[in-house]
Amino acid sequence: MTKVVAFNGSPRPEGNTSLLIRQVLQELEKEGITTELVQVGGKKIRGCTACMKCFENRDKRCVIPDDIVNECIAKMAASDGIILGSPVYFMDVTAEMKALIDRAGFVSMANGGLFRRKAGSAVVSVRRAGAVHTLDSLLHFLLIGGMVVPGLPPIGVGKNIGDVTNDEEGLAWARDTGTNMAWLLSLMKKAGPVPKKGKKC
């Protein structure tokens, strides 16, 4: 079973970011891919403290135990694809999304690249400015983690909740992202696992 897990960094569970993410997920579901949307924004999530304990323990967990980050890391590791979504807050991702990126990214690196060769994409909702920088922040996590991104992720424009549904180009872009991601996942499934280093093909 192929599965994609998406993380909504907006504190508004039914806001514009969520609406865009759902456009992507609907296209994946049409292709028989199982999806899950995890609410991250608005949750109490601590930032990375650079304690380096994840590199000492190498147990695929962050040492900070009292929030949802380890649950999110486990969902990422168990999935075939990962989607990150955030509105623009002061020209960047939300604080909760930044904390998730930093801590999940560190744990991934500490454990040999937990998310390598997964399909990855992102979604950004914006009122006016800062969309490109916010998208860069999300893409950095995906690319540093060794994930494969099928094209440029969508940006949707809207101020009030629901306004993004009037952005026809943004919605079409989101649907196209879902279609591209489904296509990539089908190819990755056919290709099978990548041989480990040192072993002959």
C-alpha positions in Angstrom: 0.0 0.0 0.0 1.4 3.4 -1.0 0.9 6.2 1.5 1.5 9.9 1.6 1.3 11.9 4.8 0.8 15.7 4.8 1.5 18.1 7.6 -0.5 21.3 7.9 1.7 24.1 9.6 -1.2 26.5 9.7 -2.9 27.1 13.1 -6.2 27.1 11.1 -7.1 23.5 10.5 -9.6 24.4 7.8 -7.8 27.5 6.4 -6.3 28.2 3.0 -3.3 26.0 3.5 -5.5 23.0 4.4 -7.7 23.6 1.4 -4.6 23.6 -0.9 -3.2 20.4 0.7 -6.6 18.7 0.3 -6.5 19.5 -3.4 -3.2 17.6 -3.7 -4.4 14.7 -1.6 -7.6 14.3 -3.6 -5.5 13.7 -6.8 -3.4 11.1 -4.9 -6.5 9.3 -3.6 -7.9 9.1 -7.2 -4.9 7.0 -8.0 -5.5 4.6 -5.1 -2.9 6.2 -2.8 -3.7 6.3 0.9 -3.4 9.8 2.5 -3.3 11.3 5.9 -3.4 14.9 7.0 -1.7 15.8 10.3 -2.4 19.1 12.0 0.8 20.7 13.2 0.0 24.4 13.4 -1.4 25.5 16.7 0.1 22.6 18.6 2.7 23.2 21.4 5.9 22.2 19.7 9.4 23.0 21.1 12.2 24.1 18.8 15.4 22.2 18.3 17.9 22.7 21.1 20.9 21.3 19.1 21.6 19.0 22.0 22.9 16.3 19.5 21.3 13.5 21.5 19.7 12.1 18.4 23.2 11.5 17.0 24.1 9.7 20.2 21.0 7.6 20.5 20.3 7.0 16.9 16.9 5.6 17.8 14.9 7.5 15.2 13.5 9.8 17.8 14.1 13.3 19.2 15.0 13.4 22.8 12.3 16.0 23.5 9.4 13.7 24.5 6.4 16.0 25.3 5.0 17.0 22.0 3.9 15.5 18.6 7.2 15.7 16.8 8.3 12.0 17.4 4.8 10.9 16.2 5.3 13.0 13.1 8.8 11.6 12.5 7.4 8.1 12.7 4.7 8.9 10.2 7.3 10.4 7.8 9.5 7.4 8.1 6.7 4.9 7.5 5.3 6.8 4.4 6.2 6.7 0.8 5.6 10.5 0.3 5.7 13.6 2.5 3.9 16.9 2.0 4.6 20.0 4.0 2.2 22.9 4.0 2.5 26.4 5.6 1.0 29.9 5.3 3.4 32.8 5.1 4.3 34.2 8.5 6.7 37.2 8.4 8.0 36.0 5.0 8.6 32.4 6.2 7.0 29.2 7.6 5.1 29.1 10.9 7.0 28.6 14.1 5.5 25.1 14.5 6.5 24.0 11.0 10.0 25.4 11.5 10.4 23.4 14.7 9.2 20.2 12.9 11.6 20.8 10.0 14.6 21.3 12.3 13.9 18.4 14.7 12.8 15.9 12.1 15.6 16.9 9.8 18.2 16.4 12.5 16.8 13.0 13.5 16.8 11.9 9.9 20.4 12.8 9.4 21.4 11.1 12.7 19.8 7.9 11.5 21.4 7.7 8.0 18.7 9.6 6.1 15.3 8.3 7.2 13.5 10.1 4.3 15.9 9.5 1.5 14.3 8.7 -1.9 10.7 9.3 -0.7 8.5 11.5 -2.9 8.2 15.0 -1.4 6.3 18.2 -2.1 5.0 21.3 -0.4 2.1 23.8 -0.3 2.2 27.5 0.5 -0.7 29.9 1.0 0.0 33.6 0.9 -1.8 36.9 1.2 0.7 38.9 -0.8 4.5 38.6 -0.2 7.0 36.0 1.1 5.7 32.9 -0.8 9.0 32.1 -2.5 11.0 32.3 0.6 8.5 30.2 2.5 8.5 27.6 -0.3 12.3 27.6 -0.2 12.3 26.7 3.5 10.0 23.8 2.9 12.0 22.6 -0.1 15.2 22.8 1.8 13.9 20.1 4.2 12.8 17.9 1.4 16.0 18.2 -0.7 18.5 18.0 2.2 16.7 14.9 3.3 17.3 13.3 -0.2 13.7 13.3 -1.3 12.5 13.6 -4.9 10.3 16.5 -5.7 8.2 16.2 -8.9 8.1 19.8 -10.1 7.5 23.1 -8.4 5.0 22.9 -5.5 1.9 25.1 -5.5 1.3 28.5 -4.1 -2.2 29.7 -3.4 -3.2 33.3 -2.9 -5.9 34.3 -0.4 -6.4 36.6 2.7 -9.4 35.3 4.5 -10.3 31.7 5.1 -11.6 30.1 1.9 -10.2 32.9 -0.4 -7.8 30.4 -1.9 -10.7 28.7 -3.6 -11.0 31.7 -5.8 -7.4 31.3 -7.0 -8.1 29.0 -10.0 -4.4 28.9 -11.0 -3.3 28.0 -7.5 -5.9 25.2 -7.3 -4.9 23.8 -10.7 -1.3 23.9 -9.6 -2.1 21.9 -6.5 -4.1 19.3 -8.5 -1.2 19.0 -10.9 1.2 18.5 -8.0 -1.0 15.6 -6.8 -1.0 14.1 -10.3 2.7 14.4 -10.6 3.4 13.0 -7.2 1.1 9.9 -7.9 3.0 9.4 -11.2 6.4 9.6 -9.4 5.3 7.2 -6.7 4.1 4.6 -9.3 7.5 4.7 -10.9 9.3 4.4 -7.6 7.2 1.4 -6.7 8.0 -0.3 -10.0 11.7 0.4 -9.5 11.8 -1.2 -6.1 14.3 -0.5 -3.3 17.6 1.0 -4.1 20.5 -1.4 -3.5 22.6 -0.6 -0.4 26.1 0.7 -0.8 28.7 -1.9 -1.3 26.4 -4.5 -2.8 26.2 -5.4 -6.5 23.1 -4.7 -8.4 
